[in-house]
Each structure stands twice: as structure tokens, then as C-alpha cells.
Amino acid sequence: MRLAIALAGCGRVGRMFLKLLQEKSRLLKEQYHLELKVVTAVDIFGAADDPKGLDIDKLVTASTSQVGISGYPGATPGMSGVEAISRTSAQVLVEAGPTNIQTGEPGLAHFRAALARGMHVVTLSKGPLVVAYPEISSLAKKSGVVLKFSGATAAALPTTDIALYALAGCKINRIMGILNGTTNYILTRMTRDAVPYEEALKEAQAKGIAEPDPSLDVEGWDTASKILILANAVMEANLTLKDVDIEGIAGITLERVKAARAEGKVIKLMGEACWEGRGVKVNVRPQTIPLEHTLAGVSDAVKAVHFETDVAGDLTVIGGRSDPKAAAAAALKDVINLSREIGS
């Protein structure tokens, strides 16, 4: 099968996706009988398009320049993502642009443009899913196309894959997850090494684990976005961020951490979605859990997700890298699985 791709967003993750297409081209052909080519690429500077396929090396080089994709030979400076998508010959949109969890833009506009044209969508961007998952899901169904977003919930950690495929036929009663590597690293350092919060945060920033502005992570918004997507996609919760009770870790003190340890427990920032009555309740908060709990030993920047089901018991998945290459790998996995679904 041959699939033409439009790539929106050529930052670190987008570039890594392009590089993976090169690195894995032989594997894709031999194992999956799949040939992928990027025919359109767009960023904030402009767009490049070639139905025969863009030169990936030149794309990567252009995307790292001061003028971005507009520096690609023959590119159109200033062309918007929506315009580029409206003209592309691609069958699949891979959305790897920046995330805005308040507006969903610019990814949401890209989604709408692609779905209106009958394009399949693979996204690494959380924003559109956080803001408008019911709308997006409905549009995809009406257009008869596939929507994949495993990389938007925890990079390489297979959250949606487990829930929607491995646990198909089960009712998932509860989802609990350590879904943010930054906060888990900070809490691990505080617990294991008695490092104060501010020092652990600075250390995480120095190592590139935390962003210069860590507020989305430490205030719980990143975890909230991910657990919300899971709740809506897996449990059909139909909720928004306004429905999520959110508490971050900035108020966690060493004294509180030590008190938990004295009781044989640890503190973890947990995203949780569970059935309460006829609805689903979603929250993000630091939880004090016993050491024997499956998630208690998840340390450093490692992430994990825990499912409780009606007939298959409990299932926990731990691990997966949390870097641009891992996120790109999740997008590639989604494209591969997408090809299986539309080719069957």
C-alpha cells in the first residue's frame, strides 16, 4: 500500500517523524508492505508541496533554518496550514504542531479541513482532542476516515492501544495514570533522595526533562489533558477540561513526602477517570498510595497507565520513552495501524 502524508508542524517531533520515515523505509516495505511519502509539509512560515514526494533531507534542513519550511526549494512562504491541507493530494494528515489546550488551534482548524476532505488523521497534538473530541470523532465517522492519537496521550506508552484493542469487549471501570514524566521525576527525587521541590524542579529543567516554563506540567494541566482524552475516547465521557478537578504538585513539601514514607506510602501525581453512578468523574491530584500498589514503583520520568475492567481484571502498562523520537514513533505506529484498517 502507498500512502501520501501531509505533515503539519516541523519542529523537533515533526523532524524526528521525517527521519523515522527514512530510517524505517525498508522495514515498512518488507514487513508491512507499506510505502510512505510526504507530499505536503507546513509550519508557521509556509508550506511545501509535491505530489511526487518531498525530499526529506531538504525538508529537515529547511525546517531547522530561520525561515522554516518556506526555505524549501519551491515552497510558498506564508501559506497557512488550512490552505495547504485544502490543496494537498495526501490521504493522511499527521499533526505534529504546537499544542494549545485552551483553543485547540492551530491543530483544530487543520483537523476540520482534513476531515472535510476525507483525509485520515494521525495526531501528536493534544489541543484539538482536549477542546473538541466529540466533534472530531463525529466528523471522522461521518467522513468514513480513521482518527489515531496514541502519541497525544503519553508518547510511546500505549494507552489508547491497550484500551481500545487489547481490552476490546471489556467495560473499563477505572483508568489511573502517571502520565507526566516531569512531575514523576520531581516526586521521585523528593521521595527517594529528600531533594526539596524547587531543587528537584531546577534539576529536571537542567536535564531537559522539564520545560523552562513548567507550569503545564507541575500545575497538572498536561496530565489533565491526557486523562481527559482517555476518558472521552475510552469511556465516552463527553467531558471538557472544565469538568476536571485539577491539583498539581507545587504545594508538595518534603515534610508531606516524608510523612507518607513513614506510613509505607508514596505520593504520585495521578490522573484518574472512573464511573460514578451514570457518569464518569475525572480528576488530577497528588495521591498517597501504598508501596504495594502497582504504580508505586514507577519512578523518575517513567510513565504508566492502569486499567480496571469488569471481566479481564486489572492491567498496568509501564514504560515508553518520553522524548521526540518516542512521540514520532507513536505517530509512525498509528500510520501503520491505520494502513491495516483501511486496507482490510
C-alpha positions in Angstrom: 0.0 0.0 0.0 1.1 3.5 -0.8 0.1 6.4 1.5 0.8 10.1 0.9 1.2 12.2 4.0 0.7 15.9 4.8 2.8 16.9 7.8 1.7 19.9 9.8 4.4 21.0 12.2 8.1 20.6 11.6 9.5 21.1 15.0 11.5 18.6 16.9 8.9 15.9 16.8 7.9 16.6 13.2 11.6 16.4 12.1 12.0 13.2 14.0 9.0 11.7 12.3 10.6 12.6 8.9 13.8 10.9 10.0 12.0 7.8 11.1 10.4 7.5 7.7 13.9 7.3 6.2 15.3 5.0 8.9 12.3 2.6 8.7 11.6 2.7 5.0 12.9 -0.8 4.3 11.2 -2.2 7.3 7.9 -0.6 6.3 8.1 -2.1 2.8 9.3 -5.6 3.9 7.2 -6.2 7.0 4.2 -4.0 6.4 4.1 -3.7 2.6 3.8 0.0 3.1 5.3 2.9 1.2 5.0 6.3 2.8 5.8 9.6 1.2 5.4 13.1 2.4 3.8 15.2 -0.3 3.0 18.3 1.8 4.7 20.0 4.8 3.6 23.1 6.5 4.8 25.2 9.5 4.3 28.8 10.7 6.5 30.1 7.9 4.9 28.5 4.9 4.3 25.3 3.0 5.9 23.0 0.5 4.1 20.6 -1.8 5.0 18.0 -4.4 2.6 15.2 -5.3 5.6 13.1 -6.3 7.0 13.4 -2.8 9.1 16.0 -1.0 12.9 15.5 -0.4 13.1 14.6 3.3 16.7 15.7 3.7 15.9 19.1 2.3 12.7 19.3 4.4 14.7 18.6 7.6 17.3 21.2 6.6 14.7 23.8 5.8 12.8 23.2 9.0 15.8 24.0 11.1 16.5 27.3 9.4 15.3 30.7 10.4 12.7 30.7 7.7 11.4 27.2 8.3 9.6 25.3 5.5 9.5 28.4 3.4 13.2 27.8 2.8 12.4 24.5 1.0 13.0 24.9 -2.8 9.8 25.9 -4.4 7.9 26.4 -1.2 5.2 29.0 -0.7 6.0 31.4 2.1 3.1 32.4 4.3 0.7 29.7 3.2 -1.4 28.6 6.1 -1.9 25.0 7.3 -5.6 25.1 6.3 -4.8 26.3 2.8 -2.0 23.7 2.4 -4.3 20.9 3.5 -7.1 22.1 1.2 -4.7 21.7 -1.8 -2.8 18.6 -0.8 -3.0 15.3 -2.6 -2.2 13.5 0.7 -4.5 10.8 2.2 -3.3 11.2 5.7 -2.7 14.3 7.9 0.0 13.9 10.6 -0.5 16.8 13.0 2.7 17.5 14.9 2.3 21.2 15.6 2.3 23.0 18.9 -0.5 22.3 21.4 -2.9 24.8 22.8 -5.2 23.2 25.2 -7.5 26.3 25.6 -8.3 26.8 21.9 -7.1 23.7 20.2 -5.5 25.8 17.5 -4.0 25.7 15.0 -4.4 21.9 15.0 -8.2 22.0 15.3 -8.6 24.0 12.1 -6.2 21.6 10.4 -8.4 18.7 11.7 -11.6 20.2 10.3 -10.0 20.9 7.0 -8.6 17.4 6.6 -11.7 15.6 7.8 -13.9 17.7 5.5 -11.8 16.4 2.6 -12.0 12.8 3.7 -8.4 12.6 5.0 -7.4 10.2 7.7 -5.8 12.0 10.7 -2.9 11.0 13.0 -2.1 13.5 15.7 0.5 14.1 18.3 -1.1 17.4 19.3 -3.4 17.2 22.4 -5.1 20.5 21.9 -7.8 19.6 19.3 -8.7 16.4 21.2 -9.0 18.3 24.5 -11.1 21.0 23.1 -13.3 19.2 20.7 -13.0 15.4 20.8 -16.8 14.7 20.4 -16.9 16.9 17.3 -13.7 15.5 15.8 -14.8 11.9 16.4 -18.2 12.5 14.9 -16.7 14.2 11.8 -14.3 11.3 11.3 -17.2 8.8 11.5 -19.3 10.8 9.1 -16.4 11.0 6.6 -15.6 7.4 7.0 -12.0 8.0 7.9 -9.7 6.9 10.7 -8.6 9.1 13.6 -5.5 8.0 15.5 -4.0 9.7 18.5 -2.0 7.3 20.7 1.0 9.7 20.7 -1.1 12.5 22.2 -1.8 10.7 25.5 1.7 9.6 26.6 4.1 9.4 23.7 5.4 5.8 23.4 3.3 4.5 26.3 0.5 2.5 24.6 -2.6 3.9 26.4 -5.3 4.0 23.8 -4.0 0.9 22.0 -4.4 -1.1 25.2 -7.8 0.3 26.0 -9.4 0.2 22.5 -7.8 -3.0 21.2 -6.3 -5.2 23.9 -9.3 -4.6 26.2 -12.0 -4.6 23.5 -15.2 -6.1 24.8 -14.5 -5.1 28.4 -16.1 -2.3 30.4 -13.3 -0.2 31.7 -14.4 1.0 35.1 -11.4 3.0 36.1 -8.3 4.5 34.5 -5.4 5.6 36.6 -2.2 7.0 35.2 1.1 8.6 35.9 1.0 10.5 32.6 3.6 13.2 33.1 7.3 12.4 33.3 8.3 15.8 34.7 6.2 15.6 37.8 7.1 12.0 38.4 10.8 12.8 38.2 10.4 15.6 40.8 8.3 13.5 43.2 10.8 10.6 42.8 13.7 12.9 43.8 11.8 14.3 46.7 10.8 10.8 47.9 14.0 8.8 47.3 16.6 11.4 47.9 14.9 14.0 50.1 15.5 16.8 47.5 13.3 19.9 48.0 10.7 20.6 45.4 12.4 23.7 43.9 15.8 22.0 43.7 14.2 18.9 42.0 12.4 21.1 39.5 15.6 23.0 38.6 17.4 19.7 38.2 14.7 18.5 35.9 15.0 21.6 33.8 18.7 21.3 33.6 18.3 17.8 32.3 15.7 18.8 29.7 13.0 16.8 31.5 11.1 20.0 32.4 10.4 23.0 30.2 11.7 26.4 31.1 8.1 27.3 31.9 7.0 24.1 33.7 3.5 25.3 34.6 1.5 23.0 32.3 3.3 20.0 33.9 3.6 20.9 37.6 0.1 22.5 37.8 -1.4 19.3 36.4 -2.7 20.6 33.1 -0.7 18.2 30.9 -1.9 15.2 33.0 -5.5 16.6 32.9 -5.4 16.8 29.1 -4.2 13.2 28.7 -6.6 11.6 31.2 -9.5 13.7 29.6 -8.7 12.4 26.2 -8.6 8.8 27.5 -11.9 9.3 29.4 -13.6 10.7 26.3 -12.2 8.2 23.8 -12.4 5.0 26.0 -15.3 5.7 28.4 -17.3 8.0 26.1 -17.4 10.6 28.9 -18.1 13.6 26.7 -16.3 16.0 29.2 -14.2 19.1 28.8 -11.3 20.5 30.9 -13.8 22.5 32.9 -15.2 19.2 34.2 -11.8 18.0 35.5 -10.8 18.7 39.1 -7.1 19.6 38.9 -4.4 19.9 41.6 -0.7 20.0 40.8 2.4 19.3 42.8 3.7 22.7 43.5 2.3 22.6 47.1 4.0 19.3 47.9 6.6 19.7 50.7 9.4 17.4 51.9 7.5 17.0 55.2 4.5 15.7 53.4 6.6 13.3 51.4 8.4 12.1 54.5 5.2 11.6 56.3 3.9 9.4 53.5 7.1 7.3 53.6 6.7 6.8 57.3 3.3 5.3 56.6 4.7 3.0 53.9 3.3 5.1 51.1 4.5 7.3 48.2 2.9 10.4 46.6 2.3 10.3 42.9 0.5 12.8 40.6 -2.3 10.8 39.3 -4.8 11.3 36.5 -7.9 9.3 37.2 -11.2 8.6 35.4 -13.8 6.4 36.9 -17.5 5.6 36.7 -19.6 7.2 39.4 -23.3 6.4 39.1 -24.2 7.0 35.4 -21.4 9.3 34.6 -17.6 9.5 34.6 -15.6 11.5 37.1 -12.2 12.8 36.1 -9.6 14.3 38.4 -5.9 15.1 38.7 -4.3 15.2 42.1 -1.3 14.0 44.1 -2.4 10.7 45.6 -0.8 8.9 48.5 -0.7 5.3 47.5 0.7 2.2 49.4 4.1 0.8 48.3 2.4 -2.4 47.2 0.3 -0.6 44.7 1.3 -1.4 41.1 2.1 2.3 40.3 4.1 3.0 43.5 7.4 1.8 42.0 7.1 3.8 38.8 10.0 6.2 39.3 12.0 9.0 37.6 10.5 10.2 34.3 8.8 6.9 33.6 5.0 6.9 32.9 2.4 4.3 33.4 -1.3 3.6 33.0 -3.6 1.3 35.0 -6.9 -0.1 33.8 -9.6 -1.8 35.9 -12.1 -3.8 33.9 -15.2 -5.8 34.5 -14.1 -9.2 33.0 -10.4 -9.0 32.2 -9.2 -7.9 35.6 -6.7 -5.1 36.1 -3.9 -4.3 33.6 -1.0 -2.0 34.1 1.5 -0.8 31.4 4.7 0.9 32.4 7.5 2.5 30.4 7.9 4.0 27.0 10.4 6.8 26.2 9.3 10.4 26.7 11.3 12.2 24.0 10.7 13.5 20.5 11.8 10.2 18.9 9.3 8.2 21.1 6.5 10.6 20.1 7.4 10.3 16.5 7.5 6.5 16.9 3.9 6.7 18.2 2.8 8.6 15.1 4.5 6.1 12.8 2.8 3.2 14.7 -0.5 5.0 14.2 0.1 5.3 10.5 1.0 1.7 10.2 -2.1 0.6 12.1 -4.2 3.0 10.1 -3.0 1.3 6.9 -4.0 -2.0 8.2 -7.6 -0.8 9.0 -8.2 0.9 5.7 -6.5 -1.9 3.7 -8.6 -4.7 5.3 
